[in-house]
């Protein structure tokens, strides 16, 4: 499935590890969809399923994010640099409700609320892993 | 930002990397190109049209050997990679640093350009970096006790440790951390004792 250019959402993205891994990520497992890998361009979406939504509750931050299940494809673009990566949803996350109001900014413009988690492979295509958080636009 | 620009008159960092690697660059560590910013490195990539195709190469795994400026890496799925460090490679291990601190046994994420011989000329290398969702189980002056899934992790408080509260700017004041809070920990894993040096701990509301 190809990545599209229709605007879907915007917000912050963080990164996480999944699948076979080293260090504290050992035993992280394949995520909610069972096939998540840190070294692949994968992501976690807060509304991958109803059970997922019940955990992440982005609505508590005013983010009524639409349902996109396992295998959905999204194009993620850094708000300022324009760097992009095409990802496949393979997990549920982040727990948006725990970070309501948190903002990531660049060039004086901010995106609020964690709405996406990326694997290290995907996140590093957009920016520096040590930043921990980036403002992004999401397309499908 | 840094040396990376694309377009007319700019420096195409990916070409620079390729040239550095193909030219047999053996300098490891401090760059001769000025400041290196991993954020900027691939900033002008165009979107791939297929999710299975990645523009840049990514390497993940444990370092099994260091041969001059080449890191031998065993991937977590049994694959093996060779990562070429160049003048233009940025290195993070707890903080921005040089390749001199990289050791056999370290965990690694690397981003770069694949060379004709299969070696990846690294643009950026992150050593032992982790970014994990935890729950704070205990607080001591020099360490935090953290739960990550079903695992217990010791978080070492180091000189660089900062805390971000409810999305505010990071501060060196850790006094507002509370047992039971959910916390995102960005840090560096220590292979020797499986603990994590906490670089930044973020707690929400």
Interface residues (C-beta under 8 A of the other chain):
Chain A: X1 X2 X3 X14 X15 X16 X17 X19 X20 X21 X22 X23 X24 X25 X27 X28 X37 X38 X39 X41 X73 X75 X77 X78 X81 X82 X83 X84 X85 X86 X87 X88 X94 X95 X98 X99 X100 X101 X102 X103 X120 X121 X124 X125 X127 X128 X129 X130 X131 X132
Chain B: X37 X38 X39 X40 X42 X43 X44 X45 X46 X47 X48 X49 X50 X51 X53 X54 X55 X56 X58 X59 X60 X61 X62 X75 X76 X77 X92 X96 X107 X109 X111 X124 X126 X128 X129 X130 X131 X132 X133 X148 X149 X150 X151 X153 X166 X167 X182 X184 X186 X189 X191 X194 X196 X199 X200 X202 X204 X205
